Amino acid sequence: MELFNHEYILAIKAYQERLPIVCTGDLVKEDSGFVLKNIHNFALDESWKN
């Protein structure tokens, strides 16, 4: 998946701090794998704290 601006910064933070993320999009088959396209609602997943 390709991220820009604020989403990219959140992804780096999630990676560094081992935080889960959530997002929605279109999962499209390409060659032997899948790619998430048209990503939206990208955010850190806060539900795991409860």
C-alpha positions, 0 to 999 in steps of 0.5 A, a space after each residue: 500500500 502507498 501512504 502519503 502525508 499524515 498517514 505515512 507519519 502514522 505508519 512510521 509511528 505505529 512501526 516504531 512503537 509496535 502499535 496496531 493500525 486499522 484502515 479500509 480499502 480495496 484489496 486487489 489481486 496482482 500477480 501472486 499477491 494482493 495490494 490494498 488500494 484506495 486506502 481510507 480511514 487509516 488510523 492507529 487502532 486504539 481498541 487494543 488498550 481497553 
